[in-house]
Amino acid sequence: MTDSAPAPAPAPVPAQPSPAPAPAEKWNILSIIAFIIVFFGFSVISIILGFIGLNQIKKTGERGRGLAIWAIVLGFVSIVIGIIFWIVFVAVIAANPNVTVN
């Protein structure tokens, strides 16, 4: 008969602290502003802010890439529509020189 002592119980492992909750993803403010102001007619400013926002998003990993892209696209589209409008307007006025506006 072997006389063996019982194995000592393993030391209790301290409870691991729960991981901190993931921080809420930040939104890029410039992309939000660019997207909003394109609807107020500030197309050039919206395009500029959209490109700056895209550059910042690439560096920081923030959210808002889609808003920045849409701001740029809508800015260019509104500029093109404005140019077409003015071309048509001037063409109509030039084609009817006898018409007066009261």
DANOR-V707473 format. One record per backbone hydrogen bond with DSSP energy under -0.5 kcal/mol. NH is the residue of the N-H (numbers start at 0). CO is the residue of the C=O. If there is no record, write none. Layout:
nh->NH co->CO
nh->NH co->CO
//
This chain:
nh->3 co->1
nh->27 co->62
nh->28 co->26
nh->31 co->27
nh->32 co->28
nh->33 co->29
nh->34 co->30
nh->35 co->31
nh->36 co->32
nh->37 co->33
nh->38 co->35
nh->39 co->36
nh->40 co->37
nh->41 co->36
nh->42 co->40
nh->45 co->41
nh->46 co->42
nh->47 co->43
nh->48 co->44
nh->49 co->45
nh->50 co->46
nh->51 co->47
nh->52 co->48
nh->53 co->49
nh->54 co->50
nh->55 co->51
nh->56 co->52
nh->57 co->53
nh->58 co->54
nh->59 co->55
nh->60 co->56
nh->62 co->25
nh->67 co->63
nh->68 co->64
nh->69 co->65
nh->70 co->66
nh->71 co->67
nh->72 co->68
nh->73 co->69
nh->74 co->70
nh->75 co->71
nh->76 co->72
nh->77 co->73
nh->78 co->74
nh->79 co->75
nh->80 co->76
nh->81 co->77
nh->82 co->78
nh->83 co->79
nh->84 co->80
nh->85 co->81
nh->86 co->82
nh->87 co->83
nh->88 co->84
nh->89 co->85
nh->90 co->86
nh->91 co->87
nh->92 co->88
nh->93 co->89
nh->94 co->90
nh->95 co->91
nh->98 co->95
nh->101 co->99
//
